Amino acid sequence: MNTNELKTKVEDLLKFTIYSESELRSKGYRFATLRTNRTPKKNALNKKKKSISKFGVVSPCMIVGARKCLNEGLEVMGEDGRQVTLETPGVDKILVIIDGGHRFVSVNELNQKRLEGDRIECYFTLPLNDRIPIYELLRQSNIVTTPWDGTTYLSSLIMAKGDAAKNKMLVWVEKMSHEGGDTAAWQWARLEKKVPTKTQLIKASGIDDKANEVYTKISDGSNFNDGKQLYEAFRKHFKANILGCKFFPEWIIDKRNELMSAKDEKYALDTLIEFASKFDRDMVDEIEGFKGTDRGRLVKSKLSELFDRLMAIDKTTTTNP
């Protein structure tokens, strides 16, 4: 066993003990998060701050040593936004918040507006079972409290499987899911309407043959280059939040299939990229302005109308100089 493996425990902190943030900082500790941990949501932070302002912090955040995370191949981000490595000075004094990130951020945001003597304390504890992998700690601590969404299950897969962390498509989907819906991110990346389920993402995290079979299907990036190019072409004009709604990539997928039937994949890609280049501000504003429960249908209908009009004009100009 090497030195790194021997130092996975936080030596001067005890299990079954709750520590205040001020106590830990007085001992020289700093805090960090996992790169793949859930990004705090504004709405959730506002609710948490309201609760903490009234009742204080009612339960401790769960922490582990940064070295343990790094030894498991996870990416750790310090409070200063820099990546933590085993060579980072004082790495054994860095604590990674595994559960309670919203609490931690909320307390710190509230304290920014408070005087020194009126500051709110955040509290921390080590996991009761420190023998299970970090990604499993994350999953199990969130099963009952705040249900995981598809993005978090994908983050868990990336942490659990080395190959997943190197898969450009999976990493891209995880990143884009924070800008829009995870369903839309998968659809753009795979150019398929059907996306991996939470059950499949969980199964793919395993180590048996069935897990590898499921992972192989999920990680298939055969359409990723085309999907990414199409997303980037439309992102030049449209906001990320509308491209993150599944009706937009669904229209792209349907139109791509239609164009592929007429010719081939390259023709479909080139045609759709050309179409994306023809949008002006008025067209974009009209599409982004659709609201209500019928929004998806209206957007798809407008995209079809513009495609027929703009691409027909282009063909007429090309064939009849």
Summary of the structure (lengths in Angstrom):
residues: 321
radius of gyration: 23.9
end to end distance: 75.5
largest distance: 80.4
contacts: 937
relative contact order: 0.08
helix: 58%
strand: 8%
